Amino acid sequence: MKSSVQIANRFREVIVSDTWVAGTNFKDQLANTNWQQATQKIDSLNTIAALTSHIHYYISGILNVLEGGTLDIRDKFSFDFPPVNSQEEWQKVMDKLWNDAEKLANLVAQMTEEKLQSVFTDKKYGSYQRNIDAMIEHCYYHLGQIVLLKKLIPDSQ
């Protein structure tokens, strides 16, 4: 199997398709999370909705590059999102995540080994593979936070 396909599958695992590494994934965790739970504030912690939008922000930024665009995302804006005020808005947040994650995985799977090892927009960012691997690790980091937040939020909302 091509390494690009393996990397794409690893990315899918954390977002939608498998539970091998963490015993869960974003889709499993968010499937039964309603908008009130997703927006529940606990002390100074980020909400589930904020973490979900944050992950999508980075996925969409990398996706834009893979689709031929520029790298426009900036860390300082990675938590700047409009509030989620309804189940419909929450569903749109999740749908954008699932759709863009699948687009990203499909584009990664098509990459050549040469492309994976080439410079990602600027030498200071390293290779495409380094950035995609970092995205996967970033997803697992915030997935863990979401799992913990769900334990702190009552199911009865």
GROMACS elastic network, one bead per residue, 0.5 to 0.9 nm:
[ bonds ]
;  ai    aj funct       b0    kb
    1     4     6  0.83806   500
    1     5     6  0.67155   500
    1     6     6  0.69085   500
    2     5     6  0.53471   500
    2     6     6  0.64991   500
    2     7     6  0.88301   500
    2   109     6  0.81042   500
    2   112     6  0.84375   500
    2   113     6  0.81422   500
    3     7     6  0.61274   500
    3     8     6  0.85312   500
    3   109     6  0.81825   500
    3   111     6  0.89754   500
    3   112     6  0.86241   500
    3   113     6  0.72634   500
    3   116     6  0.88990   500
    4     7     6  0.51035   500
    4     8     6  0.61150   500
    4     9     6  0.85619   500
    4   108     6  0.58807   500
    4   110     6  0.67478   500
    4   111     6  0.58532   500
    4   112     6  0.69559   500
    4   113     6  0.70709   500
    4   116     6  0.73781   500
    4   129     6  0.84981   500
    5     8     6  0.50062   500
    5     9     6  0.60899   500
    5    10     6  0.85879   500
    5   105     6  0.83964   500
    5   106     6  0.85456   500
    5   108     6  0.70560   500
    5   110     6  0.72770   500
    5   111     6  0.82819   500
    6     9     6  0.50869   500
    6    10     6  0.62233   500
    6    11     6  0.87065   500
    6   109     6  0.75692   500
    7    10     6  0.50206   500
    7    11     6  0.62798   500
    7    12     6  0.86727   500
    7   105     6  0.82423   500
    7   108     6  0.73308   500
    7   109     6  0.72697   500
    7   129     6  0.82796   500
    7   132     6  0.78278   500
    7   133     6  0.75808   500
    7   136     6  0.89078   500
    8    11     6  0.50964   500
    8    12     6  0.62381   500
    8    13     6  0.86570   500
    8   104     6  0.80116   500
    8   106     6  0.70143   500
    8   107     6  0.82390   500
    8   108     6  0.55732   500
    8   109     6  0.52937   500
    8   132     6  0.87517   500
    9    13     6  0.61194   500
    9    14     6  0.89717   500
    9    17     6  0.84729   500
    9   105     6  0.72274   500
    9   109     6  0.80280   500
   10    13     6  0.50527   500
   10    14     6  0.68007   500
   10    15     6  0.89887   500
   10    18     6  0.87812   500
   10   133     6  0.88942   500
   10   136     6  0.73595   500
   11    14     6  0.56402   500
   11    15     6  0.65619   500
   11    16     6  0.85720   500
   11   101     6  0.81760   500
   11   104     6  0.88589   500
   11   105     6  0.66765   500
   11   132     6  0.81697   500
   11   133     6  0.82773   500
   11   135     6  0.80636   500
   11   136     6  0.55781   500
   11   139     6  0.85530   500
   12    15     6  0.51679   500
   12    16     6  0.54774   500
   12    17     6  0.56184   500
   12    18     6  0.74117   500
   12    25     6  0.89458   500
   12   101     6  0.74281   500
   12   102     6  0.73609   500
   12   105     6  0.66202   500
   12   136     6  0.89723   500
   13    16     6  0.57890   500
   13    19     6  0.65563   500
   13    20     6  0.76113   500
   13    21     6  0.81569   500
   13    24     6  0.86945   500
   13    25     6  0.67221   500
   13    26     6  0.89430   500
   14    17     6  0.71452   500
   14    18     6  0.68173   500
   14    19     6  0.73850   500
   14    20     6  0.89349   500
   14    21     6  0.80494   500
   14    22     6  0.79552   500
   14    24     6  0.75752   500
   14    26     6  0.63831   500
   14    27     6  0.85570   500
   14   136     6  0.71099   500
   14   139     6  0.67335   500
   14   140     6  0.64901   500
   14   143     6  0.79948   500
   15    18     6  0.80990   500
   15    25     6  0.53647   500
   15    27     6  0.61002   500
   15    28     6  0.86609   500
   15    97     6  0.86220   500
   15    98     6  0.76125   500
   15   101     6  0.73040   500
   15   136     6  0.88821   500
   15   139     6  0.76278   500
   15   140     6  0.88426   500
   15   143     6  0.88278   500
   16    19     6  0.88891   500
   16    25     6  0.60259   500
   16    26     6  0.61601   500
   16    27     6  0.50239   500
   16    28     6  0.73728   500
   16    98     6  0.73674   500
   16   101     6  0.85283   500
   16   102     6  0.87370   500
   17    25     6  0.72921   500
   17    27     6  0.78759   500
   17    28     6  0.88113   500
   18    21     6  0.81744   500
   18    22     6  0.89329   500
   18    23     6  0.80079   500
   18    24     6  0.69746   500
   18    25     6  0.66364   500
   19    22     6  0.57818   500
   19    25     6  0.59760   500
   19    28     6  0.88226   500
   20    23     6  0.56327   500
   20    24     6  0.75410   500
   21    24     6  0.77764   500
   21    25     6  0.89588   500
   22    25     6  0.71035   500
   22   140     6  0.77705   500
   22   143     6  0.86876   500
   22   144     6  0.82624   500
   24    27     6  0.82460   500
   24    28     6  0.60881   500
   24    29     6  0.69896   500
   24   143     6  0.85447   500
   24   147     6  0.88431   500
   25    28     6  0.53575   500
   25    29     6  0.62789   500
   25    30     6  0.86626   500
   25   140     6  0.82887   500
   25   143     6  0.69883   500
   26    29     6  0.51560   500
   26    30     6  0.59660   500
   26    31     6  0.82655   500
   26    52     6  0.84417   500
   26   139     6  0.84939   500
   26   140     6  0.89213   500
   26   143     6  0.63394   500
   26   146     6  0.84411   500
   27    30     6  0.52257   500
   27    31     6  0.56714   500
   27    94     6  0.84831   500
   27    98     6  0.80747   500
   28    31     6  0.54447   500
   28    32     6  0.77606   500
   29    32     6  0.68857   500
   29    33     6  0.71491   500
   29   143     6  0.82538   500
   29   146     6  0.75374   500
   29   147     6  0.69807   500
   29   150     6  0.82350   500
   30    34     6  0.80292   500
   30    38     6  0.83733   500
   30    48     6  0.86043   500
   30    52     6  0.89488   500
   30    94     6  0.79422   500
   30   146     6  0.87332   500
   31    34     6  0.82408   500
   33    36     6  0.81484   500
   33    37     6  0.60289   500
   33    38     6  0.63068   500
   33    48     6  0.89381   500
   33   150     6  0.83089   500
   33   155     6  0.84512   500
   34    37     6  0.53852   500
   34    38     6  0.61151   500
   34    39     6  0.87147   500
   34    86     6  0.89806   500
   34    87     6  0.65504   500
   34    90     6  0.76523   500
   34    91     6  0.88288   500
   34   157     6  0.78590   500
   35    39     6  0.60636   500
   35    40     6  0.84130   500
   35    49     6  0.79077   500
   35    84     6  0.71542   500
   35    85     6  0.74073   500
   35    86     6  0.61059   500
   35    87     6  0.50707   500
   35    88     6  0.83976   500
   35    89     6  0.80696   500
   35    90     6  0.55624   500
   35    91     6  0.82103   500
   36    39     6  0.52738   500
   36    40     6  0.59676   500
   36    84     6  0.88362   500
   36    85     6  0.83039   500
   36    86     6  0.79290   500
   36    87     6  0.80039   500
   36   157     6  0.64610   500
   37    40     6  0.50717   500
   37    41     6  0.87159   500
   37    47     6  0.85566   500
   37    48     6  0.76566   500
   37    49     6  0.86348   500
   37   150     6  0.79273   500
   37   153     6  0.65868   500
   37   154     6  0.78094   500
   37   155     6  0.77877   500
   37   157     6  0.65530   500
   38    41     6  0.86113   500
   38    47     6  0.62267   500
   38    50     6  0.81607   500
   38    52     6  0.89744   500
   38    84     6  0.84878   500
   38    90     6  0.79215   500
   38   150     6  0.86985   500
   39    46     6  0.89758   500
   39    47     6  0.55011   500
   39    48     6  0.63545   500
   39    49     6  0.56436   500
   39    50     6  0.77259   500
   39    83     6  0.82068   500
   39    84     6  0.69579   500
   39    85     6  0.83950   500
   40    47     6  0.61218   500
   40    48     6  0.76980   500
   40    49     6  0.86416   500
   40   153     6  0.73621   500
   41    44     6  0.75400   500
   41    45     6  0.69574   500
   41    46     6  0.70825   500
   41    47     6  0.56936   500
   41    48     6  0.87664   500
   42    45     6  0.56887   500
   42    46     6  0.76608   500
   42    47     6  0.74290   500
   42   149     6  0.81336   500
   42   152     6  0.80731   500
   42   153     6  0.83074   500
   43    46     6  0.86476   500
   45   149     6  0.86089   500
   46    49     6  0.81438   500
   46    50     6  0.60445   500
   46    51     6  0.65210   500
   46   145     6  0.88682   500
   46   149     6  0.89055   500
   47    50     6  0.50626   500
   47    51     6  0.62578   500
   47    52     6  0.85344   500
   47   146     6  0.81839   500
   47   149     6  0.77371   500
   48    51     6  0.51455   500
   48    52     6  0.60513   500
   48    53     6  0.85597   500
   48   145     6  0.82845   500
   48   146     6  0.58116   500
   48   149     6  0.71166   500
   48   150     6  0.81255   500
   49    52     6  0.50747   500
   49    53     6  0.61085   500
   49    54     6  0.84253   500
   49    83     6  0.85500   500
   49    84     6  0.74082   500
   49    90     6  0.76018   500
   49    93     6  0.80966   500
   50    53     6  0.51548   500
   50    54     6  0.59458   500
   50    55     6  0.86378   500
   50    79     6  0.65605   500
   50    80     6  0.85617   500
   50    81     6  0.75154   500
   50    83     6  0.86034   500
   51    55     6  0.62046   500
   51    56     6  0.85511   500
   51    79     6  0.79142   500
   51   142     6  0.65948   500
   51   143     6  0.84484   500
   51   145     6  0.82965   500
   51   146     6  0.74926   500
   52    55     6  0.53032   500
   52    56     6  0.62478   500
   52    57     6  0.86365   500
   52    93     6  0.77761   500
   52    94     6  0.76437   500
   52    97     6  0.78240   500
   52   142     6  0.82400   500
   52   143     6  0.87876   500
   52   146     6  0.85863   500
   53    57     6  0.60242   500
   53    58     6  0.88640   500
   53    78     6  0.82873   500
   53    79     6  0.74092   500
   53    80     6  0.88145   500
   53    81     6  0.72141   500
   53    93     6  0.68795   500
   53    94     6  0.84092   500
   53    97     6  0.78804   500
   54    57     6  0.50452   500
   54    58     6  0.67393   500
   54    59     6  0.88383   500
   54    78     6  0.55180   500
   54    79     6  0.55934   500
   54    80     6  0.82822   500
   54    81     6  0.84174   500
   55    58     6  0.54329   500
   55    59     6  0.62825   500
   55    60     6  0.86428   500
   55    78     6  0.83718   500
   55    97     6  0.81359   500
   55   135     6  0.85738   500
   55   138     6  0.78369   500
   55   139     6  0.65513   500
   55   142     6  0.77672   500
   56    60     6  0.58991   500
   56    61     6  0.83542   500
   56    93     6  0.85018   500
   56    94     6  0.88698   500
   56    96     6  0.76684   500
   56    97     6  0.54189   500
   56    98     6  0.89012   500
   56   100     6  0.77861   500
   56   101     6  0.79697   500
   57    60     6  0.53103   500
   57    61     6  0.61884   500
   57    62     6  0.88389   500
   57    73     6  0.75114   500
   57    77     6  0.88974   500
   57    78     6  0.63126   500
   57    79     6  0.83521   500
   57    97     6  0.88692   500
   58    62     6  0.62474   500
   58    63     6  0.83961   500
   58    73     6  0.70638   500
   58    74     6  0.89411   500
   58    78     6  0.75864   500
   58   135     6  0.75694   500
   59    62     6  0.53274   500
   59    63     6  0.59790   500
   59    64     6  0.85566   500
   59    97     6  0.80032   500
   59   100     6  0.70026   500
   59   101     6  0.65780   500
   59   104     6  0.73410   500
   59   135     6  0.74908   500
   60    64     6  0.60262   500
   60    65     6  0.87441   500
   60    73     6  0.86349   500
   60    97     6  0.84351   500
   60   100     6  0.64171   500
   60   101     6  0.80043   500
   60   104     6  0.81588   500
   61    64     6  0.51827   500
   61    65     6  0.66790   500
   61    66     6  0.89359   500
   61    70     6  0.83967   500
   61    71     6  0.62344   500
   61    72     6  0.65196   500
   61    73     6  0.55807   500
   62    65     6  0.51778   500
   62    66     6  0.63295   500
   62    67     6  0.86644   500
   62    70     6  0.89470   500
   62    71     6  0.70862   500
   62    73     6  0.84967   500
   62   104     6  0.77395   500
   62   131     6  0.83410   500
   62   132     6  0.81442   500
   62   135     6  0.87838   500
   63    66     6  0.50251   500
   63    67     6  0.61064   500
   63    68     6  0.87238   500
   63    69     6  0.84981   500
   63   100     6  0.73425   500
   63   101     6  0.83259   500
   63   103     6  0.74375   500
   63   104     6  0.54138   500
   63   107     6  0.82020   500
   64    67     6  0.51274   500
   64    68     6  0.65351   500
   64    69     6  0.51023   500
   64    70     6  0.65942   500
   64    71     6  0.70372   500
   64    72     6  0.83319   500
   65    68     6  0.51732   500
   65    70     6  0.52871   500
   65    71     6  0.58078   500
   65    72     6  0.86858   500
   65   120     6  0.85025   500
   65   121     6  0.78567   500
   66    69     6  0.70570   500
   66    70     6  0.88735   500
   66   104     6  0.76574   500
   66   107     6  0.68940   500
   66   108     6  0.80492   500
   67    70     6  0.89648   500
   67   104     6  0.89598   500
   67   107     6  0.80984   500
   69    72     6  0.85965   500
   70   121     6  0.75887   500
   71    74     6  0.86288   500
   71   121     6  0.69860   500
   73    76     6  0.87643   500
   73    77     6  0.74072   500
   73    78     6  0.75597   500
   74    77     6  0.55860   500
   74    78     6  0.65323   500
   75    78     6  0.50740   500
   75    79     6  0.82121   500
   76    79     6  0.75332   500
   76    80     6  0.82773   500
   77    80     6  0.52383   500
   77    81     6  0.85506   500
   78    81     6  0.82118   500
   81    84     6  0.87533   500
   83    89     6  0.89437   500
   84    87     6  0.80566   500
   84    88     6  0.88438   500
   84    89     6  0.57778   500
   84    90     6  0.59902   500
   84    93     6  0.85046   500
   85    88     6  0.83490   500
   85    89     6  0.65368   500
   85    90     6  0.76894   500
   86    89     6  0.52491   500
   86    90     6  0.63057   500
   86    91     6  0.86412   500
   87    91     6  0.60500   500
   87    92     6  0.86142   500
   88    91     6  0.50896   500
   88    92     6  0.63269   500
   88    93     6  0.88144   500
   89    92     6  0.50751   500
   89    93     6  0.63892   500
   89    94     6  0.88309   500
   90    93     6  0.50964   500
   90    94     6  0.63952   500
   90    95     6  0.86310   500
   91    94     6  0.51306   500
   91    95     6  0.59918   500
   91    96     6  0.85681   500
   92    96     6  0.60814   500
   92    97     6  0.85382   500
   93    96     6  0.53770   500
   93    97     6  0.64052   500
   93    98     6  0.89132   500
   94    97     6  0.50352   500
   94    98     6  0.62442   500
   94    99     6  0.86005   500
   95    98     6  0.51435   500
   95    99     6  0.60208   500
   95   100     6  0.84347   500
   96    99     6  0.51926   500
   96   100     6  0.59224   500
   96   101     6  0.82115   500
   97   100     6  0.53994   500
   97   101     6  0.58384   500
   97   102     6  0.84825   500
   98   101     6  0.51953   500
   98   102     6  0.61834   500
   98   103     6  0.86918   500
   99   102     6  0.53026   500
   99   103     6  0.63084   500
   99   104     6  0.86958   500
  100   104     6  0.60543   500
  100   105     6  0.85242   500
  101   104     6  0.50710   500
  101   105     6  0.61105   500
  101   106     6  0.85891   500
  102   105     6  0.50378   500
  102   106     6  0.61073   500
  102   107     6  0.86208   500
  103   106     6  0.51815   500
  103   107     6  0.62806   500
  103   108     6  0.86463   500
  104   107     6  0.52008   500
  104   108     6  0.61165   500
  104   109     6  0.85879   500
  105   108     6  0.50906   500
  105   109     6  0.60972   500
  105   110     6  0.87642   500
  106   109     6  0.51736   500
  106   110     6  0.65497   500
  107   110     6  0.52574   500
  107   111     6  0.66442   500
  108   111     6  0.53063   500
  108   112     6  0.88101   500
  108   116     6  0.84644   500
  108   132     6  0.83721   500
  109   112     6  0.84627   500
  111   114     6  0.80503   500
  111   115     6  0.60069   500
  111   116     6  0.64585   500
  112   115     6  0.51258   500
  112   116     6  0.62872   500
  112   117     6  0.87542   500
  113   116     6  0.50653   500
  113   117     6  0.63479   500
  113   118     6  0.86740   500
  114   117     6  0.53072   500
  114   118     6  0.61778   500
  115   118     6  0.50221   500
  115   119     6  0.81508   500
  115   127     6  0.84192   500
  115   128     6  0.70734   500
  115   129     6  0.84892   500
  116   119     6  0.83042   500
  116   120     6  0.87260   500
  116   127     6  0.65008   500
  116   130     6  0.82874   500
  116   132     6  0.89915   500
  117   120     6  0.86650   500
  117   126     6  0.85341   500
  117   127     6  0.51984   500
  117   128     6  0.61299   500
  117   129     6  0.61890   500
  117   130     6  0.82417   500
  118   126     6  0.79691   500
  118   127     6  0.51630   500
  118   128     6  0.62281   500
  118   129     6  0.82711   500
  119   122     6  0.61873   500
  119   123     6  0.56485   500
  119   124     6  0.85936   500
  119   125     6  0.74162   500
  119   126     6  0.56090   500
  119   128     6  0.62576   500
  120   123     6  0.68542   500
  120   124     6  0.85356   500
  120   125     6  0.60973   500
  120   126     6  0.59628   500
  120   129     6  0.84652   500
  120   130     6  0.85758   500
  120   131     6  0.74480   500
  121   124     6  0.86681   500
  121   125     6  0.72959   500
  121   126     6  0.85562   500
  121   127     6  0.86227   500
  121   128     6  0.85851   500
  122   125     6  0.57052   500
  122   126     6  0.72304   500
  122   127     6  0.87967   500
  123   126     6  0.53743   500
  123   127     6  0.77226   500
  125   128     6  0.84703   500
  125   130     6  0.80837   500
  125   131     6  0.73014   500
  126   129     6  0.82644   500
  126   130     6  0.62418   500
  126   131     6  0.72160   500
  127   130     6  0.51243   500
  127   131     6  0.64485   500
  127   132     6  0.87046   500
  128   131     6  0.52145   500
  128   132     6  0.61639   500
  128   133     6  0.85336   500
  129   132     6  0.50824   500
  129   133     6  0.59339   500
  129   134     6  0.83624   500
  130   133     6  0.51683   500
  130   134     6  0.60582   500
  130   135     6  0.85987   500
  131   135     6  0.61300   500
  131   136     6  0.87208   500
  132   136     6  0.63768   500
  132   137     6  0.87519   500
  133   136     6  0.51360   500
  133   137     6  0.63343   500
  133   138     6  0.85703   500
  134   137     6  0.50407   500
  134   138     6  0.59604   500
  134   139     6  0.85051   500
  135   139     6  0.61266   500
  135   140     6  0.87265   500
  136   139     6  0.51000   500
  136   140     6  0.64101   500
  136   141     6  0.87456   500
  137   140     6  0.51492   500
  137   141     6  0.62252   500
  137   142     6  0.88300   500
  138   141     6  0.50882   500
  138   142     6  0.64275   500
  138   143     6  0.85105   500
  139   142     6  0.53569   500
  139   143     6  0.59198   500
  139   144     6  0.86170   500
  140   144     6  0.62018   500
  140   145     6  0.87478   500
  141   144     6  0.54146   500
  141   145     6  0.67561   500
  142   146     6  0.62379   500
  142   147     6  0.86334   500
  143   146     6  0.50393   500
  143   147     6  0.62407   500
  143   148     6  0.87183   500
  144   147     6  0.51139   500
  144   148     6  0.63581   500
  144   149     6  0.86696   500
  145   148     6  0.51510   500
  145   149     6  0.61094   500
  145   150     6  0.86044   500
  146   150     6  0.60904   500
  146   151     6  0.86818   500
  147   150     6  0.52633   500
  147   151     6  0.65951   500
  148   151     6  0.51758   500
  148   152     6  0.66673   500
  149   152     6  0.50984   500
  149   153     6  0.63245   500
  150   153     6  0.51770   500
  150   154     6  0.77707   500
  150   155     6  0.83870   500
  151   154     6  0.76051   500
  151   155     6  0.89864   500
  153   156     6  0.87915   500
  153   157     6  0.85879   500
  154   157     6  0.65674   500
